[in-house]
């Protein structure tokens, strides 16, 4: 990933961001072919969430990088093979799939005409405190401190100027939440972790009603 095509946050220290080219962050190889691939990937994620909400919830509650996460992703894709007609997309990293499913789940739940079937009402999971979950912990903090800006980012089109501006609006909050830690976000991970934080906050809000 080139420095000019990535957002590298040295939280609490320097921030390297190319603007407005920040919207052109690198995709995984399966997602570098243009907007049509972006749309296809998100369409697949929406299909998976709509058809397998309980499995999507299992995926988003599992600790990143864990065996439980891998098993949950495998189960959700196997249970709805018709959603992923383009088999090349199945080679995308688990983190990419997790982020896309989180984004689809959040948008689905925020549509008042379609009540959410995903409810992560258990609050902050214990694994957010683990060293390997820094990106998720920083993003969760940012969602809680700046929910409007976080929501705005998830509603932008991938690789758009609006996305770049939304990322820029979140940078001060992400920096503050990092509290001196080092966290490297690219355009896929920042959307995915922010979306997951929003889903978690959404579920907590529903649980408090």
C-alpha positions as CSV (number, residue, x, y, z in Angstrom):
1,X,0.0,0.0,0.0
2,X,1.5,3.3,-1.0
3,X,1.8,6.2,1.5
4,X,-0.1,8.5,-0.9
5,X,-3.1,6.0,-1.1
6,X,-3.4,5.3,2.6
7,X,-4.5,7.0,5.7
8,X,-1.9,6.3,8.4
9,X,-2.8,7.6,11.8
10,X,0.0,7.9,14.3
11,X,-2.6,8.7,17.0
12,X,-1.4,11.3,19.5
13,X,1.5,12.1,17.2
14,X,1.7,12.8,13.4
15,X,-1.1,12.1,10.9
16,X,-0.3,11.3,7.3
17,X,-3.2,11.9,5.0
18,X,-3.4,12.8,1.4
19,X,-6.4,15.1,0.7
20,X,-8.6,15.0,-1.4
21,X,-6.8,11.8,-2.7
22,X,-7.5,10.2,0.7
23,X,-10.6,8.8,-1.0
24,X,-8.4,6.6,-3.1
25,X,-7.1,4.4,-0.3
26,X,-6.0,1.0,-1.5
27,X,-8.5,-1.8,-1.6
28,X,-7.6,-5.5,-1.3
29,X,-6.8,-6.9,-4.7
30,X,-10.4,-8.2,-5.1
31,X,-11.7,-4.6,-4.8
32,X,-9.4,-2.6,-6.9
33,X,-11.3,-2.9,-10.2
34,X,-13.5,0.1,-9.8
35,X,-16.9,1.2,-8.5
36,X,-18.8,-1.7,-10.0
37,X,-16.8,-4.1,-7.7
38,X,-17.5,-1.8,-4.7
39,X,-21.2,-2.0,-5.4
40,X,-21.1,-5.8,-6.0
41,X,-19.2,-6.3,-2.7
42,X,-21.6,-4.2,-0.7
43,X,-24.6,-5.8,-2.4
44,X,-23.3,-9.2,-1.4
45,X,-22.8,-8.0,2.2
46,X,-26.4,-6.7,2.3
47,X,-27.7,-10.0,1.0
48,X,-25.8,-11.9,3.7
49,X,-27.1,-9.6,6.4
50,X,-30.7,-9.7,5.2
51,X,-30.7,-13.5,4.9
52,X,-28.6,-14.5,7.9
53,X,-28.9,-11.8,10.6
54,X,-28.1,-14.1,13.5
55,X,-24.9,-15.3,11.8
56,X,-24.0,-11.7,11.0
57,X,-24.4,-10.9,14.7
58,X,-22.1,-13.9,15.6
59,X,-19.5,-12.6,13.3
60,X,-19.5,-9.0,14.7
61,X,-19.4,-10.2,18.3
62,X,-16.4,-12.6,17.7
63,X,-12.9,-11.4,18.5
64,X,-11.1,-10.2,15.4
65,X,-8.6,-12.8,14.2
66,X,-10.1,-15.6,16.4
67,X,-11.2,-19.0,15.3
68,X,-14.7,-18.0,16.2
69,X,-14.6,-15.2,13.7
70,X,-13.3,-17.4,10.9
71,X,-16.0,-20.0,11.7
72,X,-18.8,-17.4,11.8
73,X,-17.7,-15.9,8.4
74,X,-17.5,-19.4,6.8
75,X,-21.0,-20.2,8.1
76,X,-22.6,-17.0,6.9
77,X,-21.2,-17.4,3.4
78,X,-21.9,-21.1,3.1
79,X,-25.5,-20.6,4.3
80,X,-26.2,-18.2,1.5
81,X,-24.0,-19.2,-1.5
82,X,-26.3,-17.4,-3.9
83,X,-25.3,-14.0,-2.3
84,X,-21.7,-14.4,-3.4
85,X,-22.1,-15.3,-7.1
86,X,-18.7,-13.8,-7.9
87,X,-16.4,-16.4,-6.3
88,X,-13.3,-14.2,-6.6
89,X,-14.7,-12.0,-3.8
90,X,-14.5,-14.9,-1.4
91,X,-10.7,-14.4,-1.4
92,X,-11.0,-11.0,0.2
93,X,-9.5,-10.9,3.7
94,X,-11.8,-11.6,6.7
95,X,-11.3,-8.1,7.9
96,X,-12.8,-6.8,4.6
97,X,-15.8,-9.0,4.8
98,X,-16.3,-8.2,8.5
99,X,-16.3,-4.5,7.7
100,X,-18.6,-4.8,4.8
101,X,-21.1,-6.9,6.8
102,X,-20.9,-4.3,9.7
103,X,-21.6,-1.5,7.2
104,X,-24.6,-3.3,5.7
105,X,-25.9,-4.2,9.2
106,X,-25.7,-0.6,10.3
107,X,-27.5,0.9,7.3
108,X,-30.2,-1.8,7.6
109,X,-30.7,-1.0,11.3
110,X,-30.8,2.7,10.8
111,X,-33.6,2.5,8.2
112,X,-36.6,3.0,10.4
113,X,-38.8,1.3,7.8
114,X,-36.8,-1.9,8.4
115,X,-36.1,-2.5,12.1
116,X,-32.7,-3.9,12.8
117,X,-32.3,-7.7,13.1
118,X,-28.8,-7.1,14.5
119,X,-28.6,-6.1,18.1
120,X,-25.2,-6.1,19.8
121,X,-26.7,-4.9,23.0
122,X,-24.1,-6.4,25.3
123,X,-22.0,-3.2,25.2
124,X,-18.3,-3.2,24.8
125,X,-16.9,-6.7,24.4
126,X,-14.0,-7.8,26.6
127,X,-11.8,-8.3,23.6
128,X,-11.8,-4.5,22.8
129,X,-9.2,-4.2,25.6
130,X,-6.8,-6.7,24.0
131,X,-3.6,-5.4,22.2
132,X,-4.7,-6.8,18.9
133,X,-7.9,-4.9,18.9
134,X,-6.5,-1.3,18.9
135,X,-8.2,-0.3,15.6
136,X,-11.6,-1.5,16.9
137,X,-11.2,0.2,20.3
138,X,-10.2,3.5,18.8
139,X,-13.0,3.4,16.3
140,X,-15.5,2.5,19.1
141,X,-14.4,5.5,21.1
142,X,-14.7,7.7,18.1
143,X,-18.2,6.5,17.4
144,X,-19.2,7.3,21.0
145,X,-17.6,10.7,20.9
146,X,-18.6,11.8,17.4
147,X,-21.6,9.7,16.3
148,X,-22.8,12.2,13.7
149,X,-19.5,12.3,12.0
150,X,-19.2,8.5,12.1
151,X,-22.7,8.1,10.6
152,X,-21.8,10.6,7.9
153,X,-18.8,8.6,6.9
154,X,-20.7,5.3,6.5
155,X,-23.3,7.0,4.3
156,X,-20.7,8.3,1.8
157,X,-19.9,6.4,-1.4
158,X,-16.7,4.4,-1.4
159,X,-13.8,6.3,-3.0
160,X,-15.6,9.6,-3.2
161,X,-14.6,13.1,-2.3
162,X,-17.4,13.0,0.4
163,X,-15.7,10.0,1.9
164,X,-12.4,11.8,2.1
165,X,-14.0,14.8,3.8
166,X,-15.8,12.6,6.3
167,X,-12.6,10.8,7.2
168,X,-10.9,14.2,7.7
169,X,-13.8,15.3,10.0
170,X,-13.2,12.2,12.2
171,X,-9.4,12.5,12.4
172,X,-9.3,14.7,15.5
173,X,-11.6,12.4,17.4
174,X,-9.6,9.3,16.3
175,X,-6.4,11.0,17.4
176,X,-7.9,11.9,20.8
177,X,-9.2,8.4,21.2
178,X,-5.9,6.9,20.4
179,X,-4.3,8.6,23.4
180,X,-0.8,8.1,22.1
181,X,-1.3,4.6,20.7
182,X,-0.3,3.8,17.1
183,X,-3.0,2.6,14.8
184,X,-2.9,2.3,11.0
185,X,-6.2,2.7,9.2
186,X,-6.7,2.2,5.5
187,X,-9.9,3.2,3.8
188,X,-11.4,-0.3,4.2
189,X,-10.5,-0.8,7.9
190,X,-11.7,2.7,8.9
191,X,-15.1,2.2,7.4
192,X,-15.4,-1.3,8.7
193,X,-14.4,-0.5,12.3
194,X,-16.5,2.6,12.5
195,X,-19.5,0.8,11.1
196,X,-19.1,-2.0,13.7
197,X,-18.9,0.6,16.4
198,X,-22.1,2.2,15.1
199,X,-23.8,-1.2,15.1
200,X,-22.7,-1.8,18.7
201,X,-24.0,1.6,19.8
202,X,-27.2,1.1,17.8
203,X,-27.8,-2.2,19.6
204,X,-27.0,-0.7,23.0
205,X,-29.5,2.1,22.4
206,X,-32.2,-0.3,21.4
207,X,-31.5,-2.4,24.5
208,X,-32.0,0.7,26.7
209,X,-35.4,1.5,25.3
